[in-house]
């Protein structure tokens, strides 16, 4: 599966929706309106999210929504628009089961969302209002993302997060760890770039998993991000795809676009 790793970010949900809402593949996105202050975290409820739970395969998925998303990921090339949209709706259901809308930490369901032949691996964090590009304190976001990245590097393909001691023992006993096939349960990410900031979004542009959609690893990544955002009190916050102009053009050149909120319902 071909994957674009963005190098900077231009958008929260507002720009992503604008891209998807152009109505046809290849249309120019429309930038969101002017920035204003964000809603204080005290005004948003702390809803029950997946934080603190085991997000690996076979754990804590009572409705099987993530299992369905993982099944969808086995189909790398989707020719049917209807089938693709159903996979994207399944992804939205899984994400929103872990992160209900309206809380102080939410996730744009387009984060790691499957496209026809592509996927944007980069992820970022901004403010909760999709019409704005105003984030919590960027210094806090960078701290949260650095802490999260250290943990994400220890997450296996099956979504299991290893402790530092477990990861070190694994590295010491398996000299071929770096060459482990990305489809195996024991595979861990090859690389995460340092946090970057641009236009009110702080994010990681390069999340290298060899271009493979690893749904359980992605699910655990979202959980870790939420835990670290809450740890440093970088709230309220919304996790979004990490996009820039070049990435949007790259998607258009390949006839890719994100679905609108209406299409995802």
N, C-alpha and C positions, 0 to 999 in steps of 0.2 A: 504494500500500500504506500502510495506517495504521500509524503508528509512535509509541510512547510514549517520551518522553525523561524518565527518572526524575530527581528533584532531590536525592535522598539515597539512601543504601544501608542495607539492613537485613540482607543475607544473603550468605553464601557458599553453597557447594553444599548444606549442610545444610538451609537454608530453601527453596532451590529444589526439592530433592527432596521436602521436606515438602509443598510446594504441589502438585507433580505427583502425589505419592503419595496424595492425598486420595481418589482413585478416581473422582471425577466432577467435571465442570466446575462452578466456583462454590463449592466447599467451602473451609472456612477452613484456612489453613496452620497447621502446628504449629511453634513455635519450637524451635531446637536446644537441647541441654542446656548445663550450665554450662561456662564457659571454663577451660581449663587451659593449661599451657605447650605450645608446638609442638615438633615434632621438629626437632632441630638439622640444619642443612643438611649437616653432615659425615656424617650418618647416611643421607642419601639420595643415590643415584647421579646424576651429571650425565650423563643420557642424551643420545644424539644427537638434537637437535631441529633445527628449520628455521633456527635462528639463523645469520646470516652468508650465507644463500643468497638467490638471486633468487626472490622469491615472486610475481612478476608473471605475467600470463596467458601461457601457452606456454612457461614456464620451470619447471624443477625440479618437475614433477608426473608422475613416471614411471608411476604407476599410474592416472592420470587421475581421481583421486578429487575433486580440486578442480574439474576440468572438469565432472564430473557434478554437483557442488554448484551450480556456476554455471548449468548447464542447468536444474536444479530451480528456481532463483530466477526464471526467466523465467515460471513459472506463479505469479502473484501471489495468486490465490484458489483454494484447494484445497478442494473439497467432500467428497472421499472421505477418511475417516479413515485408511484403509489407505494411500492415496497420500501423505498427509501424514506418516504414521509412517515410510514408506520414505524420504521426503526428509530427515526428521530423522535417520534412521539413516545415510544417506549423508553428512550433515553431521558426525555423530560420527566416522565413518570418516576423513573428511578431516582433522578436527582432530587426531585421535589419531595419524594418520600423521605429522603435523608435531611433535606433542608426545606421545610415548608415555607411558602411565600409569606412575607409580612413580618418576619423576625429580624433581629438585629444583625444576623449573618445570613445572607442569602447567596444563591448561586445562579447565575445566568445559565439556563440549561444548554446553551450553545457551547459552553465550556467542554472541550473534548468531544463535542457532538460529531457523529459520523456524517460525512458528506459522500457524494457519489463515488469519488476516487481519492479523496484527500481528507486530511484532518489537521487542524492547527493544534499543535502540542503545547504552545506557550500559554501561560495563564497569568492573570494579574488580579489586582484588587483595587477597587475604587469605592466611591460613596454609594449609598443605597438607592439614590434616585436615578433611574435610567435616563432621564433627560439631561443630567448634569455630568460634568467631568470634574467633580470635586471630591477629593478623598479625605479620609482621616489623616492624621499627622504622617507625612511621608517617612519621617525617621522611624516611627513606630512600625509602619508597614514594611520597611526594609528589614528591621530587626525581626519581625514575625516571619518574613519570607526566608531570611537567612537561617533561622532556627528550623523552619519547616523543610528547607532544602536538605539540611543535614540529616533529617529523619527520612525524607523521601528516598534518599540514596540507599537506605537500608530496607526499602519495601520490596518484597518479592513480587513476581508476576502474579501470584495467586492472592495478592493483597495483604499478606502477612507482614507486619512490621517487626523487624528484628531489633533487639537491643544492641547497644554498641558492643557489648561483650560477645553476643551471639554472632554479630557480623564479623568481628575480629577473628573469632575462632573459625568461622567458615572460610575467611580469606586465608588463614594460616594453613588450614587443612586441605584446601582445594586450590592448587596452583593454577588450575584452568578456569577459575571463577570468571575472569574477564572475558573468556571466550564462550561462556555458557550460552546455549541457544536461547533466544528471547522468548521462545514458545514454552520453555520449561518452567515449572513452578519456581525453581530456585533463581531464575534470572532477576537481576536488580538493574536499575537504570545506569546507563553508561556515564551520563554527565548532566548536570544542571548548571546553567550560567548564573552569575551573580545577579541580584536584583537590580533593575533599572527603573528609572522614573521618566514619565513623559505625559504631559497634559493631564495631570490629575490622576494618573494610573501608575501604580508601581507593580512590576511583574518580573517574571522569569521568561526570557525569550527563547532559550534553548533547553528543552526537556527531551533529552535524547534516549529514546527506547528503540532505536533502530527502525523507526517507521512502522512499528506494529501497535495496533490498538490493544492495549492490555487493560481491560475493563476493571478488573479487581484492583490493580495497581492505581488506576485513575480514581476509583472510588476512595481508596485509602488516602490518596493525595489530597482530595477535597476535605476529608475528615481532619487530616493533619493541619491543613491550612486554617481551618476553623478553630482548632484547638490553640494554635499559636497566635492567631489574631485575638482570641479571647485572653490568652495569657498576658499579652502586652497591652490589652485594652485598646486595640486599634478598631474601635467600633463607633457607629454602625458601619458595616462593610458589605460589599458585594463582590464575589469572585466571578471573574469574566474571562473570555478568551483574550489572549494577548495579541493585539493586531496593530499594524501600522499600514501606511499607504502602500508600501511595496507588497505586503502580504495580501492586502485587498486586491491589488492589481494581479498578483499571482493567482488568486482564486478566480478572478474574472477571466483571465487568459485560459483557464481550464474549464470554464463554463460552470463554475461552482458558486453557490450562494446559500446563505442560511435561510431557513424558513421563518416566517413572521410568527408573532404570538398567536394570531388567529389560526394560522395553518397548524400550529402545534396543539391546538385544543382538541 
